[in-house]
């Protein structure tokens, strides 16, 4: 069945209005169409969800950088989706949304979850790159780790305890009195939800915070515990902090990646590397922890191999990760920057890069912002203040003319970085005597 959204509802912050078969006359829509038309590229996110009334919805959101270099996010469509959630139907939905908002020529990128139908929709709609949501990926891998039999049993016991306190006002009051006596925070126990990321970890963390009060309350004669309340064992109490320690970095990573105001793709490779190291087996691990690590690695390690180069490029272009310190191999680092340089060379002088970063090193030497990369029709000079390689490029010849490794770099700049004025840039390479000056 064709996934059509005629006469659907358009949602924007503070705005809701109907979209019919013809172009609406709403001012907000016209302004958004104009803004999208000026965008160089647009990224699309698509997700399906179910309302409290059990209606199935699909939301499509556009993300792009406007002329003022501000990241914009706009919901293009939220509508009831009663059709079968097949890849073909979602593909047609995406294509129709792009035609409606006139963004078919924006070299669209796509972000979805890891569902098979979303993957097929991205392939059919020919949106590249198609990045699978990293937070959803982490949730899938963590769920696999928590399904280790021993951990599953522990979580079942935890749920029984939490449910007991949630359903018994008398037990809740007894717990509150015990918290006062033990000078513990007056926090309620947390019940996990299968669709809420990290909620099982939240349940364990809250129980561990309150475990003196919980255990003393369960031993109190004021309440009737039932058989379920005596099921926690000494082994359970030993395992809980070990599971919390193992899974806590996943919660931190998910929080960092759940960002709305800034792009997060540059974080994927560093976080991926950090988690892979964290989940490496260790001889001192509890047997259950070893099993959890293995389950996590089996699900997570192969997830982004199809996008590894792109993720490395994104990290290299992010000032926070530009040194690629999360990679151990210097040759790999050099190759990444060589590939980035080759991509810039392909632009053949048609695009100007005015990329500046705030750097305390630059301020201390020049008291100004230093253009890190500047492209003209003649030359491109790419400079990175790092312990890795610095690359000099001859754009006219389309080839690397020199590659050197240096530990220290001192730079003196003469002239303003304008397109019309040539500037002479002098370098003092402590590790190399050649290429002491380059005329840009």
N, C-alpha and C positions, 0 to 999 in steps of 0.2 A: 504494500500500500504506500502511496506517495506521502512523504512526510512534509505536508504543507502547513504553513503557519499564517495563512490569510486570516484577517480579522482577529489576529492575536493581540496580546497586550504588551506594550513596551514599558519597561520599568527603568527609571533613572532615579538617582537620589532626589527625593522630593518631588518627583514628577511621575505621572502615570497617564497614559492616553492610548486610544485605540489606533491601530494601524489597519487600514482597509486595503482595498486593491489598488488604489491610486496613492500618489505621494501625499502624505498629510501636510497640512498647512501650519503645523505647529512650529513656532520659532525655535524651540529647543532642538527639535529634530533637524531643522535646516542648519543650525549652527554646528551640530554634531557631524552632519554629513560633510560640511565644509572643513571641519577640523580633521576628519578622517582622510579627506582628499589630499590634505597637505602632508600627511604622514609619509615618511619614507618606507617604513615597514609596519605591519600590524601583526600582533600575536593574538591568537584566539584561544580562549579556554572554554571547554564544554563540560557540563556535568549534569547528571540526572539525579533527582531526589524525589522523595515521597512526602507529601504533606501530612498533617495530623489527620486529615480526612481521607487518607490513603489514596489521594490522587497523585498520579505520576507526572512530574514536571521535568522539563529540560531548560537549562539556562545557558546562554551564549554570551560571553563577555569579550570585549576588545581592549587591548592594551597597546599603547604606543607612546612615543615621545613627541611632544608638540614642538612648535617653532621656538618656544621659550625654554626648551630642554627640560620640560616638566613631564614626568610620567603620568599619563592619563589612563583612567580605567572607566569604561562605560558598559553597562549591561545593554546589549543589543536586543535581547529577546528572553522572556520567560513565559512559557506557555505549557498548557496541559498537553501531554504527549501520550495519547491513548494507543497509538500504533505500536506494532511489535518493535522492540528495541534492538533491531538488527543493524548490522553495520551498513547495509545498503540504505535503510531508512534514515539513519543518522547522517550518512554521507549526503543524501539529497537535502536534508535539513540544513547542513552546513553550507552547501552550495547556494541554496536559496537565500539564506541570511546574508551571504557575501554579495549576492547580486542586489538584494534590497538596499544594502548600505554602500554599494559601489566600491567594494574593497577587493574585488577579484584580482586586481593587478598589483596588489601590495606585497607580493612575495610572502604570503602568509605562513607564519609558524603556528604550531598547534600544541596545546597542553591539555592532556586528559588524564584520567586514571589508567590503571593497567587492564581494564576489562577488555576482553577479546573484541567485542563489538565496537569499542572506541578505536582500537588499533586498526580494525578493518575500515572504519569510517575515514580515518586519517589517510590510509593508503588510497582509498577510492577518491577522496577529495584532492589528493596530490598536494597536501600541505606538508612542507618540509622546512625545518626539522620538526619531527613529532616527538616532543619530550613528555615522558610519562611522569606524572606528579611524584616528586621525590618523597613528600610526606606520606602519600598513599603507599609508596613502595616500602618505606620504613615500617609502616603499620602492618603490611602484609608479612614482612619478614619477622617482625616481633611477635605477631600472632602465631607464626609457625614455631617460634622458640617457646612460647607459652603453652603450646599443645603437647609438650613432653609430658608423659603420663604422670610422673610424680608432681609436676607443677600444676597440671590440671586438677589433680586431687586436692592440692593445697588451696587453689582458688575456689573450688567448690566449698571447702570448709570455711574459707573467709566469707563467702557469700551468705552462708547460713548464719554466721555470727552477726554480720551486718544487718541482714534481714530481721533477725531476732530483735535487735535494738531499735530498728526502724518501726517495727510493728508493736512494740511493747512500751507504752508511755511510762510504766513503772520502772522498767529496766533503763530507759533513757534518763529518768530522774535519778536513779541510783548511780548511773555512770557520771552524771553531772556532779553529784555530791563527791564522788571519788576523785574526779578531776580537781575539785577545789582542795580536797585534803592533800593530794599529791602535787599540787601547784603545777598542774599541766594545763596547756591551752584548752579553752572550752570549745573544742572542735567536735563536730559530729562525724561519725564514721561514714565512709564513702562507698557506695555500691558501684561496681563497674557496669558499663554498657557496651555491648559487643560492637556497636557502630561508632563509639567515641574513642578516638585515638588516645592511647596511654592511660585509659581509665583503670585498667587492671593494676598498673603500676601505682596509680593514685590510691587505689583501695589498699594495696599492701603498705604504701608509705604512711597513710593515715593510721592504719591499724598498728604499725610499728611505733609510731609516735605515741599512740594511746594505749599500747599494750599493757603497761602496769595498771592503768585504771580499768581496762577491759577485763583483764584476768582477775583482778580483785573483785570487780563487780560480779563476775560470773561465779565466784566462790562465795558471794554473800548469801545469807539465808533469807534476805528480803525478797528475792526473786526466785522463780521456778525456771530453771535453765532448760530442762528437757535433755534428751539423750544427745542431740546434735551438738549441744554446747560443750560436751566433754570430749569431743573428737580431736581437738588439737593436741599434738604430741610434742615431746621435746625435740624430735627431729624436725618438726614443722617450724618450731621457733628458731632452730639453727639455720634452716634453709631460707627463711624470709629475708634476712639482711643480705644474704648472698645473691638472691634474685634481684633485690632492689639495686645492689651495687652494679650488677651486670646490665640491667635495663635502663638505668638512669641516663646514660649518655644518649639513648634514643629519644628520650623526652626532651633533653636539651636541644638536640639536633632538630626535632620537629618544631620546637618553639622558634628557633632561629630561622627556619625555612618557611614558617607561616607568616610571611611579611607581605603587606599590601602596598606599601609606599615605595619600596625599592625592589629592583630585580634580584633574584636569588640564585640564578643558574650558575653564577661563579662560585657558589658555596658547595655545589654538589660534589665535585672531585675532592676538595679538601675533607669534607665530612665523610665521604665514601672511604677515603684512605684511612682516616682516623678510626672509623668504626671497624674496618677490616682488621686493623691492628688490635683494637680492643677485643675483638671476638676471636683472636688467634688462641689456639689451645695452650694450656699451661699445665705443667705437671702437678701443681699445687691445687688445681681446681677440684671442687666437689664433683662427684660423678654426674650429678644432675646438671650442674653448670656446664660441664663438658658437652653433654647432650644438647643443651640449649644453644651453645655456641655453634655446634655442628649444624643444627637445624637452621639457624639464622644464616650462616655462610652459604649453605646450599641454595637458599632462596634469594639471597641478596647479591652475591658476588658477580653473577652474570647479567645483572639487570641492565647496565648501561654500557656494555661493550660496543654496541652499535653507535654510540654517541661519544665515545671517549675523547676523540680529537676535539670535537666541538666544546666539550666540557673543559678540556685543558685550555683551549683558546680563551674561553670566557674567564677562567681564573687568571690567566696571564695578563689579561686586559683590565683586571680589577686591581686598583692600587693596594688593596688589602692582601692580595695573594700574588702580586706581580713577580715575586722571586721564586714562586713555585716551590716553596720550602717543603711542602708535603710530599714532593717527589724526591727519591733518593738518587736517581741516576742523572748525572749532569748531561750526558749525551741526549737523554730524552728531553731535558729542559731546552737544550740548544736546538733540537729538532723542532720543538713546538714554536719557538720564536722564529726559526727559519721559515716555517710554514705560514705563520702570520705575516711575515714580511713578503712572502711570495704572493699572498692574497692581496696585499696592498699594492704590489707591483702590477697586478692584473688590472687595477683600476686605471692605469695608464694615464695618470695625471688628470682624470676627469672629475675626481673628487678631492676636495681639500679637507685636510684633517686639522682642526684646531683643538687639540686635546691638551689640556693643562691640568696639572694636579697640584694640590697643596702639599708641599714637602718642606719640612723644617730644615733639611739640608740645603735646599735651594734658597730659603729665606735667609738663612744665616750667611750665605755667600753673596746673594744678589739683592736681598730685600725686595723680592718681587716673585711673581709666578713664572715658572720656567716652562716654555712649550716643550713637551716631551717628544711629540711627533708633529712634524709639519711637512706637508706634501705640496710641491709645486710641479710645474711641467718639467723642470730641469732635474732636481735631485730630491731624494728623500733621505733625511737623516733620522735614524731611529736610535734613541738613547735610553738606556735603562741604568739607573744607579743601583747596581746589585753586584753580587759576587759571581754572576754568570757571565755570558758573553755579550759583547756589544757589537752590533752589526752595522756596517756602512753599506748603503745601497746606491747603485747608479741606476736610476729609473729609466733613463734613456736607453741604456743597454739591456735593461731588464735582468740584471744578474747581480749577485753578491760580489763586491770587489775586495772585501776584506772581512775577516772574522778573527777577533782576538779575544783572549780571556784576560781580565784584569781584576785586581783586588781593590785598587783605589783609583778614583777618577777625579781629576780637578778640571774644572771648565771655566773659561772666560768667554763671555759673549760680548761682541761689539755690534751695535746697531739694533734697531727695533725689528721684531719678527713680522715684517710686512711682506706682502707678496711681491711688490714692485721693487723693493730694495734688496740687493744682495747683501748677505751677511757673511763675515768671515768668522768661523768658529775654530778656536785653537784648543788643543787638548794636550795635556801632559800625561802620557801613559807611563806609569812607573814600571810596568812589566814589558813594555815594547817601545822600540825607538822609531818605528815606522809610522806613517800617517799621523805626523804631529799636527797637521792642519788640514782642514777640508773646507773648500770654498762652496758655500751653498748659494 
